[in-house]
């Protein structure tokens, strides 16, 4: 029951045999803890990588020294099949980060939020862990950036968090973590 933090997790989310179906088998406490930890870690990576891409497209790639092959794999994992980022014209890059672009606020926040929502499978603790992972990944991206991320990244994370909060509310979960 491994969910890879190397972004192959997006593919394994479609592999239902790796995760026990809800309501058919009980999960042990250890299995739940493992899934919760993996969801948190993967949410963190999705947030971090998404914010990194937005920063790179906005012209500050020198602060992000990701290995090129890992970057290409990540792009493929999230469904990007366009022209290589390094070969984009300024106009093409601007189009990608526009409101309706693949790396724009709407599509990027939806990918991040849906990763958490779908990965949690309706479980409140896993939803909270995924939400926490998103926020942690965003904070790590800010630290790597050396301060506040560009406005597009700020908007993306705010919208992704809002979507996860709404999903939690719709499932009847309090948005406030009462365990704290």
N, C-alpha and C positions, 0 to 999 in steps of 0.2 A: 504494500500500500504506500508506494513512494510517489510523492509529487515533487518533481524536480524544481529547484530554485533557478535552474539555468534556462528558464523560459520555455523549455520543452513542456512545461506544465500546462501551457495553453493547449497543447495537443493532447495531453493525457486527460484533460477535462472531458474530452470527447470519448475517451476509453472508459466506458462504464464498468468494465470488468475489474478495473483496478480499485474501485470503491464499492463497498457493500451497499446494495440498494436500501433506501430508507424503508423502514417498517417490515422488512423481511428477516433481518438478522440483527441481533443486538451487537453493538460494538462494546468492547471492553473499555474501561477507563483509560488504559494505556493507548489504545487505538484512537480514542477521541482526543487525547492530549497530543498524540503524534500528528493527527490531521489538523488540529487547531494550530499547532506550532508551524506546520508546513504552510498552511493557508496564510498565516501572519507573515512568514518569510517571503512567500511568493507575492503577496500583496505589496510588500515593501519593495521587492525587485521591480514589479510592474510600475509602481509609482516613480521609483528612482530612474528607471530606464526611460519612461515617458517624459519626465522632466528634463532628462539629459538630452533627448532627441530635440525637444523644443528649443533648448538652449543652443544646441549645435546649429540648428537651422537658422536661428536668429543671429548667427555670425560670431559666436564666442566658442568655437570648437576647441581652441587652444586650452581651455580649462578642463576639457574632457578628453582623456587619453585612452579611450577604450580600444581594445584590440579590434582591428577592422573585421576580422572573420566573426568574432562574437557579435559585433554590431550587425553584420549582415544576417546572421542567424536570428538575432532578436527581431529584426525587421520582417524577416520571413515568418517567424512564429506569430507575429501580431497581424499578419495578412498583407503587409506592404509588398507589392510586386512591381512597383514603378522603377523609374530610372534610379541608378545609384545616387545616393545623397550627394556625394562629392562631385558628381558630374552635372548637378542641377544648375540652371541659370538662376540669376537672382529672381526673375519673374516666376520661374517654376517653383522655386523654394517658397516664395511669398504665397503662391497658390496653395501649396501643401499646408501651410500654417494659417490659411484664411479660415473664416468661420466654417465653411463647408468642406475644407480640405481634410485630407487623411490625418494630418497631425494638428488640425485645428482643435479648439476647445471642445466642441461638441463631440466629435468622434473619439478623441483621446480620452475625455472624461467618461464616455460610455464604455470604452474598452476597459478602463481601470475599474469602474464601478461594477460592470457586469462580471468581471473576473472574480471580484469579492462575493457578489450576490450569488452567482452560480456555484462558486466553490464552496460556499457555506451551506448550500442545500437546505436553506430554511432553518438552520440551527443558530440559535441566538448567540451562543458563546463563540461559534466559528465566525459569525457575522462581525461580532465585536473584535475578534482577533484580526480579521481581514481589514477592518476599518483602522485599527491601531497600526497595522503593518503599512497601510497606505500613508498614514500621517508620518510614520517613522521614515519611510522611504523618501518622502518629500523633504523632511528635515535633513536627511543625509545628503540629498541633492543640493540643498541650500548650503550646507557646510562645505561640500566640494566646490560649489560655485564661489564661495567666499563671501556670502551675504545673501540678501534677498534675491530670489529668482525673478526672471522677467515676468511682466504682467500676464502674459499668456499662460505661463505655468501656474501662477497664483490663481487665475480664473479657472483653469483646468482642475486643479485640486479642490477648489471650493465647490465646483459643480459636481465632481466625483463624490466628495463627502456628502453633499446634499442628496445625491441619488441613493447612496447607501443608507443614509439616515431615513429617507422616505421609504425605502424598502423595509427597513427595520420597523418603522411606524406602521406600514401596511400589514406587516406580519404580527402586529400587536405587541412589539417589544418597545420598552421605554428607550428613548434615545440616550437618556442619562444612565450611566453605568452605576447601578445602585450598590455594587460590591465595593466601590471606592470609598 
